[in-house]
């Protein structure tokens, strides 16, 4: 009975994956060490959070994250979009009920896709220590003259 309800909703709304999966997803971000700043671009408005954290993003967004912490090299992670089995099933449901309109809705909203990697987990590398200062050779002592 529940499946019939979902299928009926797909027919009315137009996009099966849009109904069954939604157009947004939560992406978790973690780092070692924790407490790093994650700068997320590609959203409607750029945002930052302190790891560990989670962000809600549209499934069709092209997302890039820069994870940075003083004393460590920043890391940039470009997220990709993938169609998992559940997204493909929702998208395929359009063949039965949603038709071309439903497929168009799902394609436009990215409802059938997930961002990868999720969770985003990075290990920050310490910055290389600065090189030691150069030692300047001491000038040779002037020869002593005997008396």
LOSE-253307 format. One line per field, with one value per residue: residue in three letters; residue number from 1; x, y, z of N, C-alpha, C in turn. Coordinates in steps of 0.02 Angstrom, whole numbers, plus 50000, padded with zeros to 5 digits. Atoms other than C-alpha are relative to their C-alpha. Layout:
! LOSE-253307
res <- (Ala ...) $
n <- (NUM ...) $
n.X <- (X ...) $
n.Y <- (Y ...) $
n.Z <- (Z ...) $
ca.X <- (X ...) $
ca.Y <- (Y ...) $
ca.Z <- (Z ...) $
c.X <- (X ...) $
c.Y <- (Y ...) $
c.Z <- (Z ...) $
//
This chain:
! LOSE-253307
res <- (Unk Unk Unk Unk Unk Unk Unk Unk Unk Unk Unk Unk Unk Unk Unk Unk Unk Unk Unk Unk Unk Unk Unk Unk Unk Unk Unk Unk Unk Unk Unk Unk Unk Unk Unk Unk Unk Unk Unk Unk Unk Unk Unk Unk Unk Unk Unk Unk Unk Unk Unk Unk Unk Unk Unk Unk Unk Unk Unk Unk Unk Unk Unk Unk Unk Unk Unk Unk Unk Unk Unk Unk Unk Unk Unk Unk Unk Unk Unk Unk Unk Unk Unk Unk Unk Unk Unk Unk Unk Unk Unk Unk Unk Unk Unk Unk Unk Unk Unk Unk Unk Unk Unk Unk Unk Unk Unk Unk Unk Unk Unk Unk Unk Unk Unk Unk Unk Unk Unk Unk Unk Unk Unk Unk Unk Unk Unk Unk Unk Unk Unk Unk Unk Unk Unk Unk Unk Unk Unk Unk Unk Unk Unk Unk Unk Unk Unk) $
n <- (1 2 3 4 5 6 7 8 9 10 11 12 13 14 15 16 17 18 19 20 21 22 23 24 25 26 27 28 29 30 31 32 33 34 35 36 37 38 39 40 41 42 43 44 45 46 47 48 49 50 51 52 53 54 55 56 57 58 59 60 61 62 63 64 65 66 67 68 69 70 71 72 73 74 75 76 77 78 79 80 81 82 83 84 85 86 87 88 89 90 91 92 93 94 95 96 97 98 99 100 101 102 103 104 105 106 107 108 109 110 111 112 113 114 115 116 117 118 119 120 121 122 123 124 125 126 127 128 129 130 131 132 133 134 135 136 137 138 139 140 141 142 143 144 145 146 147) $
n.X <- (50041 49954 49971 50051 50002 49942 50010 50051 49968 49956 50041 50027 49947 49964 49933 50001 49943 50011 50046 49975 49934 49992 49953 49941 49969 49955 49932 49960 49930 49958 49929 49952 50034 50064 49996 49979 50053 50020 50030 50039 50023 50045 50068 50032 49957 49942 50005 49945 50017 49941 50005 50046 50061 50041 50031 50055 49986 50042 49970 49972 49947 49929 49973 49929 49987 49932 49994 49938 49988 49933 49947 50010 50012 50071 50018 50060 50036 50052 50050 50029 50069 50006 50069 50002 50056 50064 50015 50018 50067 50047 50000 50034 50071 50031 50022 50066 50051 49985 49989 49946 50001 49967 49928 49973 49997 49946 49936 49986 49987 49947 50029 49976 49928 49970 49931 49948 50009 50043 49975 49935 49954 49932 49947 49959 49928 49968 49956 49929 49970 49957 49929 49963 49965 49933 49946 49949 49933 49967 49940 49937 49967 49940 49940 49967 49929 49963 49958) $
n.Y <- (49941 49943 49993 49969 49929 49968 49999 49950 49935 49990 49981 49932 49950 49999 50028 50053 49993 49938 50016 50053 49985 49929 49964 49982 50054 49978 50024 49995 49980 50014 49993 50016 49990 49966 49928 49965 49962 50025 49947 50035 49958 50034 49997 49936 49950 50034 50006 50033 50034 50026 50073 50035 49962 50025 49947 50021 49974 50024 50057 49982 49950 50017 49980 50005 49984 49989 50012 49966 49987 49971 50047 50058 49986 50006 50051 49986 50061 49987 50053 50020 50024 50069 50024 50064 50044 49971 49944 50028 50029 49944 49971 50049 49998 49952 50035 50027 49952 49929 49984 49954 49943 50023 50008 49933 49973 50033 49980 49930 49992 50046 50043 50069 50003 49991 49975 50045 50046 49981 49938 49974 50010 49983 49997 49942 50010 49940 49962 50015 49948 49957 50021 49965 49941 50013 49977 49962 50016 49946 49978 50028 49954 49970 50031 49961 49984 50012 49947) $
n.Z <- (50000 49997 50066 50042 49983 50029 50072 50015 49990 50057 50057 49990 49996 50063 49997 49949 49955 49962 49945 49956 49972 49986 50043 49960 49960 49948 50011 49939 50010 49941 50013 49949 49937 50004 49988 50060 50033 50066 50041 50051 50055 50047 49973 50015 49967 49971 49927 49965 49938 49965 49999 50045 50013 50056 50040 50043 50067 50055 50033 50066 49990 50013 49935 49985 49930 49979 49929 49981 49929 49992 49987 50043 50070 50017 50050 50039 50020 50050 49996 50063 49995 50019 49997 49966 50019 49978 50045 50065 49994 49999 50068 50043 49985 50046 50060 49987 49980 50008 50070 50016 49954 49938 50013 50005 49932 49964 50030 49983 49928 49979 49948 50006 49988 49934 50004 49977 49945 49944 49972 50021 49944 50020 49950 50016 49991 49971 50043 49990 49958 50040 49998 49948 50028 50026 49956 50037 49973 49963 50035 49972 49955 50029 49970 49947 50013 49938 49973) $
ca.X <- (50000 50144 50222 50058 50058 50234 50193 50037 50139 50265 50127 50058 50221 50309 50476 50489 50665 50617 50477 50565 50739 50717 50819 50943 51062 51167 51355 51465 51640 51776 51961 52111 52149 51972 51934 51982 51883 51788 51751 51613 51586 51458 51307 51179 51285 51463 51475 51600 51592 51715 51750 51668 51514 51377 51307 51143 51168 51063 51093 51131 51262 51444 51530 51711 51776 51936 51984 52113 52190 52336 52498 52433 52428 52254 52166 52041 51910 51805 51644 51575 51396 51350 51186 51165 51044 50910 50923 50916 50762 50674 50724 50664 50498 50465 50451 50298 50214 50306 50347 50460 50403 50456 50623 50650 50610 50729 50867 50850 50848 50980 50861 50933 51113 51220 51383 51541 51638 51512 51570 51716 51861 52034 52196 52286 52475 52581 52670 52854 52958 53053 53234 53359 53442 53601 53757 53876 54057 54154 54289 54461 54553 54692 54862 54951 55113 55241 55331) $
ca.Y <- (50000 50117 50085 50131 50296 50338 50291 50399 50545 50521 50535 50695 50785 50734 50668 50502 50527 50704 50631 50477 50553 50741 50874 50901 50791 50806 50790 50753 50829 50767 50799 50738 50841 50901 51085 51129 51256 51183 51314 51250 51328 51287 51311 51450 51547 51498 51434 51375 51254 51184 50997 50882 50958 50927 51034 51023 51042 51032 50868 50957 51076 51071 51072 51102 51101 51175 51108 51214 51237 51345 51247 51122 51114 51151 51015 51041 50907 50917 50819 50721 50669 50487 50398 50262 50116 50207 50361 50256 50166 50331 50398 50237 50254 50398 50275 50201 50356 50519 50511 50637 50776 50675 50632 50815 50866 50736 50783 50969 50949 50813 50710 50547 50592 50586 50679 50576 50561 50567 50579 50691 50637 50716 50699 50865 50862 50978 51117 51083 51171 51321 51287 51330 51500 51498 51508 51639 51591 51688 51796 51723 51799 51917 51838 51893 51977 51929 52051) $
ca.Z <- (50000 50041 49871 49787 49881 49824 49645 49649 49717 49577 49449 49526 49558 49400 49463 49554 49623 49674 49781 49848 49879 49886 49799 49943 50041 50197 50172 50323 50337 50456 50473 50569 50668 50702 50720 50542 50442 50293 50160 50047 49877 49744 49857 49837 49962 50009 50187 50315 50460 50587 50573 50613 50533 50405 50265 50171 49984 49828 49739 49575 49651 49592 49761 49809 49987 50055 50225 50315 50486 50542 50541 50412 50223 50157 50056 49917 49885 49726 49750 49604 49567 49555 49520 49653 49635 49735 49625 49467 49532 49567 49397 49314 49403 49286 49143 49227 49296 49275 49091 49008 49124 49277 49198 49159 49338 49409 49287 49324 49514 49519 49627 49561 49608 49766 49798 49819 49930 50072 50205 50159 50270 50258 50353 50357 50339 50449 50360 50334 50466 50402 50357 50493 50472 50372 50478 50419 50429 50557 50484 50509 50652 50602 50624 50780 50761 50889 51001) $
c.X <- (50044 50031 49951 49996 50059 49992 49948 50029 50047 49961 49976 50054 50041 50069 50003 50059 49993 49956 50033 50067 50009 50052 50062 50026 50046 50068 50041 50073 50038 50073 50040 50058 49932 50009 50024 49940 49988 49965 49966 49977 49958 49929 49968 50038 50058 49993 50062 49973 50065 49990 50003 49936 49962 49969 49943 50011 49949 50037 50032 50057 50069 50039 50075 50009 50075 50002 50068 50003 50070 50051 49996 49989 49926 49989 49936 49970 49945 49951 49973 49928 49995 49926 50001 49939 49933 49979 49978 49930 49947 49994 49963 49925 49962 49975 49929 49948 50015 50011 50059 50003 50036 50074 50033 50008 50059 50069 50018 50017 50056 49975 50026 50073 50017 50070 50047 50064 49951 50000 50067 50046 50071 50047 50047 50073 50031 50042 50072 50031 50045 50072 50037 50036 50070 50052 50052 50068 50030 50062 50062 50032 50064 50061 50032 50072 50037 50039 50054) $
c.Y <- (50063 50014 50033 50075 50038 50005 50052 50071 50016 50025 50071 50053 50003 49970 49950 50006 50063 49986 49951 50017 50072 50031 50024 49939 50031 49967 50011 50016 49987 50008 49974 50049 50035 50074 50040 50038 49969 50057 49965 50049 49958 49996 50066 50058 49962 49997 49968 49964 49973 49924 49973 50040 49967 50060 49970 50033 49973 49944 50018 50051 49971 50026 49987 50020 50010 49992 50027 50011 50028 49947 49937 50022 49993 49945 50021 49934 50022 49941 49985 49977 49931 49980 49931 49960 50031 50058 49975 49971 50055 50031 49954 49998 50048 49966 49974 50055 50073 50021 50047 50059 49981 49991 50068 50032 49969 50020 50071 50009 49956 49950 49929 49993 50007 50028 49947 50039 50029 49942 50021 49995 50015 49996 50056 49985 50064 50035 49980 50055 50044 49976 50038 50060 49980 50027 50035 49981 50059 50021 49971 50052 50026 49967 50046 50012 49994 50061 49973) $
c.Z <- (50000 49931 49953 50013 49970 49924 49980 50007 49941 49939 50006 49997 49937 50002 50057 50048 50041 50061 50048 50034 50019 49955 50039 50036 50052 49988 50063 49982 50065 49980 50059 49990 49989 50015 49941 49970 49931 49964 49941 49947 49952 50025 49979 50031 50030 50076 50028 50061 50029 50008 50071 49993 49942 49965 49959 49933 49950 49964 49933 50006 49983 50060 50004 50073 50010 50075 50021 50075 50006 50019 49957 49928 49984 49948 49966 49977 49952 50003 49930 50011 49971 50004 50034 49979 50019 49956 49932 50002 49999 49931 49953 50013 49956 49937 50009 50010 49982 49928 49990 50047 50065 49991 49996 50068 50038 49973 50021 50073 50025 50051 49997 50018 50074 49988 50029 50006 50052 50049 49969 50061 49975 50060 49979 50017 50030 49948 50015 50043 49957 50005 50054 49968 49978 50049 49957 50028 50036 49962 50036 50044 49966 50033 50051 49980 50066 50021 50042) $
//
